[in-house]
Amino acid sequence: MDNKAILLLGGGGFIGGALARKLAKQGREVIILAPKPPVDSTNIFYVHGNLDDPALLAKLLPQCATIIHLASATTPGSSARSPVRELENLAPTLRLLEALQAWPETHLIFFSSGGTIYGDPQRLPVHENDTTRPLSYHGAGKLAQEAVLHAFRACGHAVTVLRPSNVYGPGQQLKNGFGLIRTLLEHARQDTTFEVWGDGESVRDYIYIDDLIEASVRLIDMPGDNSTYNLGSGIGHSINQVRQIVEEITGITIETKYRPARGVDVRNVVLDISRIRQALSWKPETTLFDGIRQTWEQLYCRHD
């Protein structure tokens, strides 16, 4: 394996932070490109900047064998009424690919979205080869980025596309309209009303952060990989079921208010993870109940 650094784009977020800590613990050098970098720590080096700086990219790319593209300026909710915001994701990706043309041996791992790009699948679990029909601009934007990455592959570059399901776990920050489990735990803690768009029977696939990180690390050790993978638990749970699990773990009943369903929300999606299981000899190890319990304990109980 190449001993060059691993560059994380968007590494200051929930997934990026967890991945950086895991890699640094293994003794690997990690560089995080961030607009507001914190202080460096062991084996983790922060660089102030973004993908709009070609001179900075020209300086960083020769140092890196792997680039993990986690950066995203939008969520499904944030671009729902402003589709032009998806250009804030597509344009930087195109600039990155332009810079990477000079480094054909660099492995690019791109985080897409298994929860949005398929829309309402015709069958469950949904396979990577199934039709993609995104219902949100965010999902359409992710699919657009995948399209340009496919063209980049055709030019001979190694590109891995990951389509993760809903990721959760300790370290996830509270964000309005994003992260069901983190939101439910906060409602339990604050004894506030949880609002649901629809009847709460929409089904999603949830993956614990440690399981996602383990799969990501294994992909870094496959520098020639050139595939697209669903990355989830392969098991579906409705919003109501997740709420009930949170209530069981916390011992707190969460007051719930149901609101009319929105057209941009996918009804049901569960990922077929057979491809990544076979390619990486990997499987998710954490059940939803255990993952929520660990998240609750680490987020809140240690502060009591």
Residue pairs with C-beta under 8 A, 6 or more apart in sequence:
1 221
1 223
2 65
2 66
2 223
3 65
4 29
4 63
4 64
4 65
4 66
5 28
5 29
5 30
5 31
5 45
5 63
5 64
5 65
6 23
6 28
6 29
6 30
6 31
6 64
6 65
6 66
6 67
6 68
6 220
7 31
7 32
7 33
7 60
7 61
7 63
7 64
7 66
7 67
7 68
8 16
8 19
8 20
8 30
8 31
8 32
8 33
8 68
8 70
9 33
9 51
9 67
9 68
9 69
9 70
9 71
9 96
10 16
10 34
10 69
10 70
10 71
10 72
11 17
11 19
11 20
11 30
11 32
11 33
11 34
11 68
11 70
12 32
12 34
12 36
12 37
12 38
13 70
14 167
14 171
14 172
14 173
14 209
15 70
15 111
15 164
15 167
15 209
15 212
15 213
16 32
16 68
16 70
17 171
18 169
18 171
18 209
18 210
18 213
19 68
19 70
19 213
19 216
19 217
20 30
20 32
20 44
21 44
22 213
22 217
23 30
23 43
23 217
23 220
24 30
24 41
24 42
24 43
24 44
26 217
27 43
28 43
29 43
29 45
30 43
30 44
30 45
31 45
31 46
31 47
31 60
31 63
31 64
32 44
32 45
32 46
32 47
33 47
33 49
33 50
33 51
33 56
33 60
34 46
34 47
34 48
34 49
35 48
35 49
35 50
36 48
37 46
37 47
37 48
38 46
39 46
40 46
47 56
47 60
49 56
50 92
51 57
51 71
51 92
51 93
51 95
51 96
52 92
52 95
54 95
54 98
54 99
57 95
57 96
57 99
58 99
61 67
61 99
61 100
61 102
61 103
61 106
62 103
64 106
65 105
65 106
65 107
65 223
66 106
66 107
66 108
66 109
66 220
66 223
67 96
67 100
67 106
67 107
67 108
67 109
68 109
68 111
68 216
68 220
69 93
69 96
69 108
69 109
69 110
69 111
70 111
71 89
71 92
72 89
72 111
73 85
73 88
73 89
74 85
74 86
74 88
74 89
74 137
74 138
74 141
75 138
75 175
75 177
75 178
76 116
76 136
76 137
76 138
76 139
76 178
76 264
77 176
77 177
77 178
78 85
78 138
78 177
79 85
79 86
79 136
79 137
79 138
79 141
80 136
80 137
80 138
80 264
83 137
83 140
85 137
86 137
86 138
86 140
86 141
86 144
89 141
89 142
89 145
90 141
90 144
90 145
90 148
93 110
93 145
93 148
93 149
94 148
96 108
97 148
97 149
97 152
100 106
100 108
100 152
100 157
101 155
104 156
104 157
105 158
105 223
106 157
106 158
107 158
107 159
107 160
107 220
107 223
107 224
107 225
108 149
108 152
108 157
108 158
108 159
108 160
109 159
109 160
109 162
109 216
109 219
109 220
110 145
110 146
110 149
110 159
110 160
110 161
110 162
111 162
111 164
112 142
112 143
112 145
112 146
112 161
112 162
112 163
112 164
112 228
113 138
113 139
113 142
113 163
113 164
114 163
114 164
114 165
114 205
114 230
114 231
114 232
114 269
114 271
115 164
115 165
115 166
115 204
115 205
115 266
115 269
116 134
116 135
116 136
116 138
116 139
116 142
116 266
117 132
117 134
117 139
117 142
117 143
117 146
117 163
118 126
118 130
118 131
118 132
118 133
118 134
118 266
118 269
119 132
119 133
119 134
119 135
119 139
119 266
120 133
120 135
120 266
120 267
120 268
120 269
121 130
121 131
121 268
121 269
122 130
122 131
123 130
124 236
124 268
124 269
124 270
125 205
125 234
125 236
125 270
125 271
125 272
125 273
126 230
126 269
126 270
126 271
126 272
127 230
127 272
127 274
127 275
128 163
128 228
128 229
128 230
128 272
128 275
132 143
134 140
134 142
134 143
135 263
135 264
135 265
135 266
136 264
146 161
146 228
149 159
149 161
150 159
152 159
153 159
153 226
158 223
158 224
158 225
158 226
159 226
160 219
160 222
160 225
160 226
160 227
160 228
160 229
161 227
161 228
161 229
162 215
162 216
162 219
162 228
162 229
162 231
163 228
163 229
163 230
163 231
163 271
164 207
164 212
164 231
164 232
165 204
165 205
165 206
165 207
165 230
165 231
165 232
165 233
165 269
165 271
166 179
166 180
166 181
166 204
166 205
166 206
166 207
166 232
167 206
167 207
167 208
167 209
167 212
168 179
168 180
168 181
168 182
168 206
168 207
168 208
168 209
168 291
168 292
168 295
169 208
169 209
169 210
169 291
169 294
169 295
170 209
170 294
170 295
170 298
170 299
171 209
172 179
172 181
172 182
172 209
172 295
173 182
174 182
174 183
174 186
175 182
180 204
180 206
180 239
180 242
181 206
181 242
181 246
181 292
181 295
182 295
183 194
184 194
184 242
184 243
184 246
184 254
185 246
185 250
185 292
185 295
185 296
185 299
185 300
186 192
187 193
187 194
187 254
188 246
188 247
188 250
188 252
188 254
188 296
189 250
189 300
191 252
192 255
193 255
193 256
193 257
194 243
194 254
194 255
194 256
194 257
195 256
195 257
195 258
195 259
196 239
196 256
196 257
196 258
196 259
197 259
197 260
197 261
197 262
197 265
198 239
198 258
198 259
198 260
198 261
198 262
198 265
199 258
199 261
200 238
200 239
200 240
200 243
200 256
200 258
201 238
201 239
201 240
202 238
202 239
202 265
202 266
202 267
202 268
203 236
203 237
203 238
203 267
203 268
203 269
203 270
204 236
204 237
204 238
204 239
204 268
204 269
204 270
205 232
205 233
205 234
205 235
205 236
205 269
205 270
205 271
206 232
206 233
206 237
206 242
206 288
206 291
207 231
207 232
207 233
207 284
208 233
208 284
208 286
208 290
208 291
208 294
210 285
210 286
211 233
211 284
211 285
211 286
212 231
214 282
214 285
215 231
215 276
215 280
215 282
218 280
218 282
219 225
219 280
222 279
222 280
225 279
227 275
227 279
229 273
229 275
229 276
229 279
230 271
230 272
230 273
230 275
230 276
231 271
231 273
231 276
232 270
232 271
232 273
232 284
233 271
233 273
233 284
233 288
234 270
234 271
234 272
234 273
234 284
235 270
235 288
236 268
236 269
236 270
237 245
237 288
242 288
242 292
243 254
243 256
245 288
245 289
245 292
246 254
246 292
246 296
247 253
247 254
248 289
249 289
249 292
249 293
249 296
250 296
273 283
273 284
276 282
277 283
286 294
